[in-house]
Amino acid sequence: MGERRRRSRDEVAALRLGIDLGMTLVDTAELYADGAAEELVGEAIDGRRGSAPLEETVEAFARLVDDGKVRHWGVSNFDVSDMAELSDLRLGGAVATDQVVYSLARRGIESGLMPWCQDRGLPVMAYSPVDQGRLLRHPVVQTVAGHHGATPAQVALAWVLRHDGVITIPKAGTTEHVRENRAALDVRLTGEDLAELDRAFPPPTEQQPLDVL
């Protein structure tokens, strides 16, 4: 499934019929149609999955830890109110990280979520740190990169990683890309660099809703 766009309507209909008939297992993998199969499944099941109470989900995570199947667990796209609800649960304090979108272009978490997590020693895991590649073409990011003999991607990553308690998950599909990402740790942005980037990407002045990609 997902190999031919013109067949997607029939394939989505087939998946939905299976669900309607009580079939509960869908096999998929990233390599199927280069990820397109997973997108097709997502479209088919959208709005059809039953939601489980957060407390039950956390208890299930705790059992996985007790059984030795996972070492730690985290959450994704939880805003301050969600994290507060989680932390109030009996086992919620075991959360290891909150994975959220964060980059120069998307700084909303600085106004609420980031300080909340930092106050509690909870790492923030930043996804999409180069804003899906758009930051690589920004002239200010390119200028700052030139100051350091670095690439724009390295500047974008170094900017995210300068915060205590923030980790990030840039994609790396080649060995060269891995080395480029690793070298971002050696980029030391100056106060002048940060001011220049702030002018191009102003920080939030008030609390904002969580940005989700």
Buried (B, 14 or more C-beta within 10 A) or exposed (E): BBEEEEEBEEBBEEBBEBBEEEEEEBEBEEEBBEEBBBBBBEBBBEEEEEEEEBBEBBEEBBEEBEEEEEEEBBBEBBBBEBBEEBEEBEBBEBBBBBBBBBBBBBBBBBBBBBEBBBEEEBBBBBBBBBBEEBBBEBEBBBBBBEBBEBBBBBBBBBBBBEBEBBBBEBEEEEEEEEEBBEBBEEBEBEEEBEEBBEEBBEEEEEEBEBBEE
